[in-house]
Amino acid sequence: MAIKDVCFKAFTDFHRAVFVASNGRVAGHLVGMPVVMLTTVGRKSGKTRHAMLTTPLELGDSFVLVASFGGDDRHPTWFLNLRERPEVEATMKGRRQTMVARVASGDERSDLWKRLTAAHPNYGGYQRKTEREIPVVVLDPVG
């Protein structure tokens, strides 16, 4: 495992522990965005997996995630998991809910990308670091 991956995992584990212990009251925002604890099912292991993410856009009851992985050439594991099994659980602002993930494409992706990079230019920087198109994921509530 690369040093970047080890450091990222350590930070994420600590962040998740604080978030869970405080029900999102502590560590519920990061760089001006709400934090989401995304729970997926591992596509290979079948085990429950948790990822601590930020959501740069909220769309009513739905919200957007960006699979940037800091501009890495690889997709983040959470994205690969939800692409395989799109029903996920999201915990944000002290509320846990079942949601269905979908990858935005076409005009929807273009519109969302413009909006999120205008509000958070770091995502544009991540895109410049990699040749892969960074996926934009919309989580919609179930029911």
PELIN-V981209 format. One record per residue. N is the residue number from 0. SS is DSSP state (H for helix, E for strand, L for the rest). Layout:
n->N ss->SS
n->N ss->SS
This chain:
n->0 ss->L
n->1 ss->L
n->2 ss->H
n->3 ss->H
n->4 ss->H
n->5 ss->H
n->6 ss->H
n->7 ss->H
n->8 ss->H
n->9 ss->H
n->10 ss->H
n->11 ss->H
n->12 ss->H
n->13 ss->H
n->14 ss->H
n->15 ss->H
n->16 ss->H
n->17 ss->H
n->18 ss->H
n->19 ss->H
n->20 ss->H
n->21 ss->L
n->22 ss->L
n->23 ss->L
n->24 ss->L
n->25 ss->L
n->26 ss->L
n->27 ss->L
n->28 ss->E
n->29 ss->E
n->30 ss->L
n->31 ss->L
n->32 ss->E
n->33 ss->E
n->34 ss->E
n->35 ss->E
n->36 ss->E
n->37 ss->E
n->38 ss->E
n->39 ss->E
n->40 ss->E
n->41 ss->L
n->42 ss->L
n->43 ss->L
n->44 ss->L
n->45 ss->L
n->46 ss->L
n->47 ss->E
n->48 ss->E
n->49 ss->E
n->50 ss->E
n->51 ss->E
n->52 ss->E
n->53 ss->E
n->54 ss->E
n->55 ss->L
n->56 ss->E
n->57 ss->E
n->58 ss->E
n->59 ss->L
n->60 ss->L
n->61 ss->E
n->62 ss->E
n->63 ss->E
n->64 ss->E
n->65 ss->E
n->66 ss->L
n->67 ss->L
n->68 ss->H
n->69 ss->H
n->70 ss->H
n->71 ss->L
n->72 ss->L
n->73 ss->L
n->74 ss->L
n->75 ss->L
n->76 ss->H
n->77 ss->H
n->78 ss->H
n->79 ss->H
n->80 ss->H
n->81 ss->H
n->82 ss->H
n->83 ss->H
n->84 ss->L
n->85 ss->L
n->86 ss->E
n->87 ss->E
n->88 ss->E
n->89 ss->E
n->90 ss->E
n->91 ss->E
n->92 ss->L
n->93 ss->L
n->94 ss->E
n->95 ss->E
n->96 ss->E
n->97 ss->E
n->98 ss->E
n->99 ss->E
n->100 ss->E
n->101 ss->E
n->102 ss->E
n->103 ss->L
n->104 ss->L
n->105 ss->H
n->106 ss->H
n->107 ss->H
n->108 ss->H
n->109 ss->H
n->110 ss->H
n->111 ss->H
n->112 ss->H
n->113 ss->H
n->114 ss->H
n->115 ss->H
n->116 ss->H
n->117 ss->H
n->118 ss->H
n->119 ss->L
n->120 ss->L
n->121 ss->H
n->122 ss->H
n->123 ss->H
n->124 ss->H
n->125 ss->H
n->126 ss->H
n->127 ss->H
n->128 ss->H
n->129 ss->L
n->130 ss->L
n->131 ss->L
n->132 ss->L
n->133 ss->L
n->134 ss->L
n->135 ss->E
n->136 ss->E
n->137 ss->E
n->138 ss->E
n->139 ss->E
n->140 ss->E
n->141 ss->L
n->142 ss->L
